[in-house]
């Protein structure tokens, strides 16, 4: 099992627009082959920080989603529109769950 984690630090006042974009991104993640679930969460302090977490059954499914995100303009446009709203590039990492217990 694999977890895709991304963190976004938005400019003050841009959180609401960023949250809407991330909600669409989570919907695309949930619809991706092999994605078991995905969530968006907003930090309480500071509220300008949001994360997206998605759980994939297999690494190949995760990599296929990443490839579509980069190559399909309809998949990647929302994701790349976040850049103008953030203070720095997002942190994006994949983790392999070794012990599901």
C-alpha positions in Angstrom: 0.0 0.0 0.0 1.2 3.5 -0.8 0.4 6.9 0.6 0.7 10.1 -1.5 1.2 13.2 0.8 1.3 16.8 -0.4 1.5 20.0 1.6 0.6 23.5 0.4 1.4 26.8 2.0 -1.0 29.4 0.7 -0.6 33.2 0.7 -2.8 34.9 3.3 -6.3 35.2 1.9 -5.8 32.6 -0.8 -6.8 29.6 1.4 -10.5 29.5 0.2 -9.6 29.4 -3.5 -6.8 26.9 -2.8 -9.2 24.7 -0.8 -11.7 24.6 -3.7 -8.9 23.6 -6.1 -7.7 20.9 -3.7 -11.2 19.5 -3.4 -11.3 19.0 -7.2 -7.8 17.5 -7.0 -9.0 15.0 -4.3 -12.0 14.1 -6.4 -9.6 13.3 -9.3 -7.5 11.2 -6.9 -10.5 9.3 -5.6 -11.5 8.5 -9.2 -8.0 7.3 -10.1 -7.6 3.6 -10.7 -6.1 2.0 -7.5 -6.9 4.9 -5.2 -8.7 3.6 -2.1 -9.4 7.0 -0.6 -8.2 10.6 -0.5 -8.6 13.6 1.9 -7.9 17.3 2.1 -7.2 18.8 5.5 -6.6 22.4 6.7 -4.3 23.2 9.5 -5.9 25.1 12.4 -2.8 27.3 13.0 -1.8 28.5 10.5 -4.9 28.1 8.5 -2.9 28.9 5.3 -1.4 25.4 5.3 -3.4 22.5 3.7 -2.5 18.9 3.0 -3.8 16.2 0.7 -3.4 12.5 1.6 -4.3 9.6 -0.8 -4.0 5.9 -0.3 -3.2 3.7 -3.3 -3.2 -0.1 -3.4 -0.1 -0.4 -5.7 2.8 1.8 -6.6 1.9 1.3 -10.3 -1.5 2.9 -9.8 0.1 5.8 -8.0 2.7 6.3 -10.7 0.1 6.1 -13.4 -1.9 8.9 -11.7 1.2 11.0 -11.4 1.9 10.5 -15.1 -1.6 11.6 -16.1 -1.3 14.6 -13.8 1.8 15.7 -15.7 0.7 14.9 -19.2 -3.0 15.5 -19.4 -3.9 19.2 -19.3 -7.4 18.5 -18.0 -5.9 16.6 -15.0 -3.0 18.9 -14.3 -4.4 22.4 -14.9 -6.0 22.7 -11.4 -2.9 21.3 -9.8 -0.6 23.7 -11.5 -2.9 26.7 -10.9 -2.1 26.3 -7.2 1.4 27.7 -7.8 0.2 31.3 -8.1 -1.6 30.9 -4.7 1.2 29.5 -2.7 4.3 30.9 -1.0 6.5 28.1 -2.1 6.3 24.9 -4.2 4.3 22.1 -2.7 6.0 19.3 -0.9 5.0 16.0 -2.6 6.1 12.7 -1.3 5.0 9.0 -1.6 5.4 6.6 1.2 5.2 2.8 1.2 3.2 1.4 4.1 5.4 -1.5 5.4 3.3 -2.6 8.4 -0.5 -2.0 8.0 -1.2 -3.1 11.6 
